[in-house]
Amino acid sequence: LWHPTTQTEFLQKALWSTEPEELTLIPRLEFADGVSRVSELLSIYPKEQTTKDNSSDVWGWEVIQAAGAFSDIGHEVERRFAELPEPSFCDKVDDPEVETLLSALGRSDNAASAMKVLGPHAGKVKQAKEAVTKMIS
């Protein structure tokens, strides 16, 4: 399942949210460069939520018309799908997200990579500074 190319594709296409479940997977990718993604997330800390939550039920069922009303049902499905609002996702990076990233980084069993990530961010991110201090002592 975890081929290097598969992990890279998974990191680029599936792990773009900052939900806790996704943040815990990022540092554990053995063949993909998850450490760079962790560094990228720490560099934008703190970041507010930018996408709007569309909590309305836009995916509910709707009877369009009677059978045979469309000449091309595929075109109609694509048109209606294009009209839907973009899905919202979590993209904020705040203290809980940083804490999740750092604990996942600590469990990834690669101290050298962790030091590369935490070192440059130790001045900006308080939790990173504490983690570096604990790793050194």
Secondary structure, 3 states (H helix, E strand, C coil): CCCHHHHHHHHHHCCCCCCHHHHHHHHHCCCCCHHHHHHHHHHCCCECCCCCCCCCCCCCCCCCCCCCCCCCHHHHHHHHHHHCCCCCCCCCECHHHHHHHHHHHHCCCCHHHHHHHHHHHCCCCHHHHHHHHHHHC
